[in-house]
Amino acid sequence: ALRGSIQQIVDDLLDEAERAAAERGEAPPDRRMDLIEAFAYPFPVTVISDMLGIPREDRETIRGWTENLLRVDRLRGGEVNEETRARLREFIDYLKALFEHKRRVPTDDMISRLVHVEEDGDALDEEEILATVFLMFLAGHVTTVNLIGNGVVALLTHPDQLAKLKANPEQLARGVVEETLRYWGPVDFIGRRTAREDVEVGGTLIPRGEQATVSLASANRDAERFANADNFDISRSNANRHVAFGKGIHVCLGAPLARVEGQVAFATLFRRYPQLRLAVPDEEVGWGGSFLRGFASLPVLF
């Protein structure tokens, strides 16, 4: 249901990148942009804001607050300075006022549903709604930024796969999403898990009560599951057997949304800019320093 509005967001962001390039006097196919800053970063936060029902006129303010929220998350228990705390309080105050407005004037969006949902007399309290909104911004943002950046770099450094996509963009955009998730997933590992009983894995005993970290990246390159597992192949028929979204009861709730965002982004980018290419040598495109897998910046010519 969201595909049409996601397409509109993608088109609007790329239109904006074209206008910025024109103002600098650049012409295709040699216009420059940082794909992360101009496109991959603002794209998912705009989608999430639309889903939640945050008014368009508040988006610039929201962007600053969400960046602040992401900074807090990256600190992971580290020291948060007073300015950051103050901005977080501003965001919370804004959201609480928005919750109250949606109670009085509901519209067709997620916050309106959250403030009105009730089951057997039990409703969500303000803290639960706030936690859900924060989770949407945190879990649904940087991971999608990384999916798009990783997929674009993988395509631009595998010209045979890029040629396949250009020949059949609408059909193979799905393949790009699944193979990127398998090959260079945005999340490389799952945090600590505790063994409930003694268990042996690969000849190593994990005693009951001990902790282990699960490597999604390793599972997604498992040669017993994927033929030529270290090759990037967007026509791989079983690429969607990856575990990039987790597994079982902890599987990512946002997986269907991330898939649609990726499909629309890849199909549109290479349809509009068939000569899209890296603006720097391959070896100068480096992974970011986060515990997630992604590029902090991605200079391209389009």
Sequence and secondary structure as in RCSB ss.txt:
>XXXX:A:sequence
ALRGSIQQIVDDLLDEAERAAAERGEAPPDRRMDLIEAFAYPFPVTVISDMLGIPREDRETIRGWTENLLRVDRL
RGGEVNEETRARLREFIDYLKALFEHKRRVPTDDMISRLVHVEEDGDALDEEEILATVFLMFLAGHVTTVNLIGN
GVVALLTHPDQLAKLKANPEQLARGVVEETLRYWGPVDFIGRRTAREDVEVGGTLIPRGEQATVSLASANRDAER
FANADNFDISRSNANRHVAFGKGIHVCLGAPLARVEGQVAFATLFRRYPQLRLAVPDEEVGWGGSFLRGFASLPV
LF
>XXXX:A:secstr
  HHHHHHHHHHHHHHHHHHHHHTT  TTS EEEHIIIIITHHHHHHHHHHHT  GGGHHHHHHHHHHHHHHHHH
TTS   HHHHHHHHHHHHHHHHHHHHHHHS  SSHHHHHHH EETTEE  HHHHHHHHHHHHHHTTHHHHHHHHH
HHHHHHT HHHHHHHHHSHHHHHHHHHHHHHHHS S  EEEEEE SS EEETTEEE TT EEEEEHHHHTT TTT
STTTTS  TT TTGGG  TT  GGGS TTHHHHHHHHHHHHHHHHHH TT EESS GGG  B SSSS  BS  EE
E 
